[in-house]
Amino acid sequence: MRFSHLHRSPRNTEGLSDSSSASKQESLLLTQQKAALGLRSLIFLLTLFPLGSDIDTQILLSVIAFCSPNDPWSTPLTAHLSNEVLSHHKDQTSSLEFITTYLLQSVLRPLFSKSHPSTITESGRKAMPSSAPPKRHDFVAERNQKPWKYEAPYSIAVFSWAVSNASVRLSPPLHSLAALLKNLARE
């Protein structure tokens, strides 16, 4: 399930034409409907496999993206359906390998590690303000530096799910979460 057309930032409709806003709303509604149909189909397909058998991690990643009804692409129904799917795969989704190795290190870390804000130094400290005149905002560069925000808006939902579902024994070392936390704190 791709989300590249969705954006997690607050909706700013000032200056947008009514047709553009209506088109975005229609696209969002279609995404929500497709998600509900996809999750229902997945639940049906999973009945064909032995209970408790592992499923592909990419499928679990897509399901996790719909766990919160607060995301614009999700609804209470899709949140319920995705949590139902995950409840049948608790052994797989609560494992150290899945949460820390797959979700945090393989999926999320590369998305967040590309961000290098000028307000924070490489060591993680606040940068000294420059006396130079402010540069014009480069939207293309920002898009390339923040794939977690523009290319993978579901990443925040997945990160939230991972933190909520990681037990104390699974807690990864803080250095593996540093880039994610720094970037989220700035936003």
FENNOR-V807120 format. One record per residue. N is the residue number from 0. RES is the residue in one small letter. PSI is psi in whole degrees, -180 to 180 (NA if undefined). OMEGA is omega in degrees with one decimal (999 if undefined). D_FIRST is the distance of its C-alpha to the first C-alpha in Angstrom with 2 decimals. Layout:
n:N res:RES psi:PSI omega:OMEGA d_first:D_FIRST
n:N res:RES psi:PSI omega:OMEGA d_first:D_FIRST
//
This chain:
n:0 res:m psi:119 omega:-176.4 d_first:0.00
n:1 res:r psi:144 omega:-177.5 d_first:3.78
n:2 res:f psi:19 omega:-171.4 d_first:6.66
n:3 res:s psi:-21 omega:-179.6 d_first:9.61
n:4 res:h psi:-4 omega:-180.0 d_first:11.44
n:5 res:l psi:149 omega:-178.0 d_first:11.72
n:6 res:h psi:137 omega:-175.1 d_first:14.65
n:7 res:r psi:-15 omega:-177.0 d_first:15.98
n:8 res:s psi:161 omega:-179.7 d_first:19.62
n:9 res:p psi:143 omega:-178.4 d_first:21.89
n:10 res:r psi:123 omega:178.1 d_first:21.68
n:11 res:n psi:105 omega:-176.6 d_first:24.64
n:12 res:t psi:1 omega:178.0 d_first:25.56
n:13 res:e psi:133 omega:176.4 d_first:29.07
n:14 res:g psi:-9 omega:178.0 d_first:29.94
n:15 res:l psi:143 omega:177.5 d_first:26.93
n:16 res:s psi:158 omega:179.6 d_first:27.95
n:17 res:d psi:-36 omega:-179.4 d_first:27.30
n:18 res:s psi:-36 omega:177.6 d_first:25.41
n:19 res:s psi:-44 omega:178.4 d_first:23.03
n:20 res:s psi:-42 omega:178.4 d_first:22.48
n:21 res:a psi:-38 omega:178.9 d_first:22.13
n:22 res:s psi:-41 omega:178.3 d_first:19.57
n:23 res:k psi:-41 omega:178.8 d_first:17.42
n:24 res:q psi:-41 omega:178.9 d_first:17.97
n:25 res:e psi:-42 omega:177.7 d_first:17.10
n:26 res:s psi:-42 omega:178.8 d_first:13.77
n:27 res:l psi:-43 omega:178.8 d_first:13.07
n:28 res:l psi:-43 omega:177.5 d_first:14.39
n:29 res:l psi:-40 omega:177.5 d_first:12.31
n:30 res:t psi:-44 omega:179.4 d_first:9.04
n:31 res:q psi:-42 omega:179.7 d_first:10.88
n:32 res:q psi:-42 omega:178.1 d_first:12.09
n:33 res:k psi:-38 omega:179.0 d_first:9.02
n:34 res:a psi:-45 omega:179.5 d_first:7.81
n:35 res:a psi:-44 omega:178.5 d_first:11.41
n:36 res:l psi:-41 omega:179.1 d_first:11.68
n:37 res:g psi:-43 omega:179.8 d_first:8.86
n:38 res:l psi:-39 omega:176.0 d_first:10.53
n:39 res:r psi:-42 omega:178.9 d_first:13.87
n:40 res:s psi:-42 omega:179.2 d_first:13.28
n:41 res:l psi:-44 omega:178.0 d_first:12.37
n:42 res:i psi:-43 omega:178.2 d_first:15.51
n:43 res:f psi:-47 omega:-178.8 d_first:17.50
n:44 res:l psi:-35 omega:-179.1 d_first:16.60
n:45 res:l psi:-21 omega:176.9 d_first:17.48
n:46 res:t psi:-17 omega:179.8 d_first:20.86
n:47 res:l psi:-12 omega:-179.1 d_first:21.65
n:48 res:f psi:157 omega:177.0 d_first:21.76
n:49 res:p psi:141 omega:-179.5 d_first:24.52
n:50 res:l psi:133 omega:178.2 d_first:24.07
n:51 res:g psi:-2 omega:178.8 d_first:23.23
n:52 res:s psi:144 omega:-178.5 d_first:21.98
n:53 res:d psi:147 omega:174.9 d_first:19.52
n:54 res:i psi:165 omega:-176.1 d_first:15.95
n:55 res:d psi:138 omega:-178.1 d_first:13.93
n:56 res:t psi:-30 omega:176.7 d_first:13.28
n:57 res:q psi:-38 omega:177.5 d_first:9.82
n:58 res:i psi:-44 omega:178.6 d_first:9.01
n:59 res:l psi:-39 omega:177.4 d_first:11.13
n:60 res:l psi:-46 omega:178.6 d_first:9.55
n:61 res:s psi:-39 omega:-179.8 d_first:6.22
n:62 res:v psi:-43 omega:-179.5 d_first:8.94
n:63 res:i psi:-33 omega:-179.4 d_first:11.16
n:64 res:a psi:-19 omega:-178.3 d_first:9.21
n:65 res:f psi:11 omega:-175.4 d_first:10.20
n:66 res:c psi:-25 omega:-178.6 d_first:13.72
n:67 res:s psi:126 omega:178.0 d_first:15.57
n:68 res:p psi:-5 omega:-178.3 d_first:16.38
n:69 res:n psi:-13 omega:179.1 d_first:17.67
n:70 res:d psi:147 omega:-175.3 d_first:14.53
n:71 res:p psi:-27 omega:-178.7 d_first:14.27
n:72 res:w psi:-4 omega:-176.2 d_first:10.76
n:73 res:s psi:162 omega:177.0 d_first:12.00
n:74 res:t psi:170 omega:174.6 d_first:15.07
n:75 res:p psi:-36 omega:178.6 d_first:17.70
n:76 res:l psi:-48 omega:-179.1 d_first:16.51
n:77 res:t psi:-35 omega:176.4 d_first:12.92
n:78 res:a psi:-44 omega:178.8 d_first:14.69
n:79 res:h psi:-48 omega:-178.8 d_first:17.18
n:80 res:l psi:-42 omega:-179.3 d_first:14.96
n:81 res:s psi:-39 omega:176.7 d_first:12.97
n:82 res:n psi:-32 omega:176.1 d_first:16.44
n:83 res:e psi:-45 omega:178.1 d_first:17.80
n:84 res:v psi:-48 omega:-177.2 d_first:15.53
n:85 res:l psi:-33 omega:-179.6 d_first:16.42
n:86 res:s psi:-27 omega:178.6 d_first:20.03
n:87 res:h psi:-6 omega:-179.3 d_first:20.38
n:88 res:h psi:37 omega:-176.6 d_first:19.41
n:89 res:k psi:-40 omega:180.0 d_first:21.53
n:90 res:d psi:-42 omega:-179.1 d_first:23.50
n:91 res:q psi:-45 omega:-174.7 d_first:20.60
n:92 res:t psi:-15 omega:179.3 d_first:18.86
n:93 res:s psi:6 omega:-177.8 d_first:22.27
n:94 res:s psi:154 omega:177.0 d_first:23.48
n:95 res:l psi:-43 omega:-178.4 d_first:24.67
n:96 res:e psi:-43 omega:-177.5 d_first:22.83
n:97 res:f psi:-51 omega:-174.5 d_first:19.37
n:98 res:i psi:-53 omega:-174.6 d_first:19.87
n:99 res:t psi:-47 omega:-175.9 d_first:22.12
n:100 res:t psi:-50 omega:-176.1 d_first:21.60
n:101 res:y psi:-63 omega:-174.0 d_first:17.89
n:102 res:l psi:-57 omega:-173.2 d_first:16.37
n:103 res:l psi:-46 omega:-174.6 d_first:19.23
n:104 res:q psi:-42 omega:-175.3 d_first:20.66
n:105 res:s psi:-36 omega:-176.0 d_first:18.10
n:106 res:v psi:-56 omega:-171.4 d_first:14.96
n:107 res:l psi:-43 omega:-175.8 d_first:16.53
n:108 res:r psi:-46 omega:178.4 d_first:19.98
n:109 res:p psi:-33 omega:179.3 d_first:19.28
n:110 res:l psi:-42 omega:-175.7 d_first:17.32
n:111 res:f psi:-24 omega:-175.6 d_first:20.25
n:112 res:s psi:-15 omega:178.6 d_first:23.06
n:113 res:k psi:-17 omega:-178.9 d_first:22.89
n:114 res:s psi:125 omega:176.4 d_first:24.18
n:115 res:h psi:82 omega:-176.9 d_first:27.95
n:116 res:p psi:147 omega:179.6 d_first:29.32
n:117 res:s psi:-13 omega:-179.3 d_first:32.91
n:118 res:t psi:-8 omega:-179.1 d_first:33.81
n:119 res:i psi:134 omega:179.2 d_first:33.38
n:120 res:t psi:171 omega:178.8 d_first:35.26
n:121 res:e psi:-30 omega:-179.6 d_first:34.01
n:122 res:s psi:-2 omega:177.2 d_first:35.75
n:123 res:g psi:5 omega:179.8 d_first:33.82
n:124 res:r psi:161 omega:178.1 d_first:36.77
n:125 res:k psi:132 omega:-179.2 d_first:37.03
n:126 res:a psi:150 omega:176.8 d_first:38.10
n:127 res:m psi:137 omega:-179.9 d_first:41.37
n:128 res:p psi:145 omega:-179.2 d_first:41.06
n:129 res:s psi:147 omega:176.9 d_first:42.07
n:130 res:s psi:-3 omega:178.5 d_first:45.00
n:131 res:a psi:154 omega:177.7 d_first:43.61
n:132 res:p psi:148 omega:-178.2 d_first:42.43
n:133 res:p psi:143 omega:178.6 d_first:38.72
n:134 res:k psi:156 omega:174.0 d_first:36.58
n:135 res:r psi:143 omega:-178.1 d_first:34.57
n:136 res:h psi:127 omega:179.6 d_first:30.95
n:137 res:d psi:99 omega:-176.8 d_first:28.88
n:138 res:f psi:-34 omega:178.8 d_first:25.45
n:139 res:v psi:-45 omega:178.9 d_first:24.29
n:140 res:a psi:-40 omega:179.2 d_first:25.50
n:141 res:e psi:-42 omega:179.2 d_first:23.89
n:142 res:r psi:-40 omega:179.1 d_first:20.45
n:143 res:n psi:-32 omega:-178.2 d_first:21.09
n:144 res:q psi:-15 omega:-177.7 d_first:22.50
n:145 res:k psi:63 omega:179.6 d_first:19.80
n:146 res:p psi:-28 omega:179.0 d_first:16.42
n:147 res:w psi:-25 omega:-177.2 d_first:15.52
n:148 res:k psi:-37 omega:-173.1 d_first:16.31
n:149 res:y psi:-38 omega:-177.6 d_first:15.14
n:150 res:e psi:-31 omega:-175.8 d_first:12.50
n:151 res:a psi:67 omega:-177.9 d_first:10.84
n:152 res:p psi:-19 omega:177.3 d_first:11.99
n:153 res:y psi:-11 omega:-175.2 d_first:10.29
n:154 res:s psi:-34 omega:179.3 d_first:12.90
n:155 res:i psi:-40 omega:177.1 d_first:15.63
n:156 res:a psi:-41 omega:179.5 d_first:14.14
n:157 res:v psi:-42 omega:177.5 d_first:13.63
n:158 res:f psi:-44 omega:178.4 d_first:17.14
n:159 res:s psi:-43 omega:178.9 d_first:18.58
n:160 res:w psi:-44 omega:-178.5 d_first:17.39
n:161 res:a psi:-44 omega:179.6 d_first:18.83
n:162 res:v psi:-43 omega:-179.5 d_first:22.07
n:163 res:s psi:-30 omega:-174.3 d_first:22.43
n:164 res:n psi:-1 omega:177.6 d_first:21.99
n:165 res:a psi:127 omega:176.9 d_first:24.02
n:166 res:s psi:169 omega:-179.7 d_first:27.52
n:167 res:v psi:-39 omega:-179.8 d_first:30.54
n:168 res:r psi:-20 omega:179.3 d_first:31.07
n:169 res:l psi:-11 omega:-174.2 d_first:27.60
n:170 res:s psi:120 omega:179.9 d_first:28.09
n:171 res:p psi:162 omega:175.7 d_first:27.55
n:172 res:p psi:146 omega:-176.4 d_first:30.19
n:173 res:l psi:-29 omega:-178.1 d_first:29.91
n:174 res:h psi:-28 omega:179.8 d_first:29.82
n:175 res:s psi:-17 omega:178.8 d_first:26.32
n:176 res:l psi:-5 omega:-173.0 d_first:25.15
n:177 res:a psi:-48 omega:-178.2 d_first:27.52
n:178 res:a psi:-41 omega:179.9 d_first:25.34
n:179 res:l psi:-49 omega:-177.6 d_first:22.56
n:180 res:l psi:-41 omega:178.9 d_first:25.22
n:181 res:k psi:-44 omega:-177.6 d_first:27.20
n:182 res:n psi:-39 omega:177.7 d_first:24.41
n:183 res:l psi:-37 omega:-179.4 d_first:23.32
n:184 res:a psi:-33 omega:-180.0 d_first:27.01
n:185 res:r psi:-30 omega:-173.6 d_first:27.56
n:186 res:e psi:NA omega:999 d_first:24.90
//
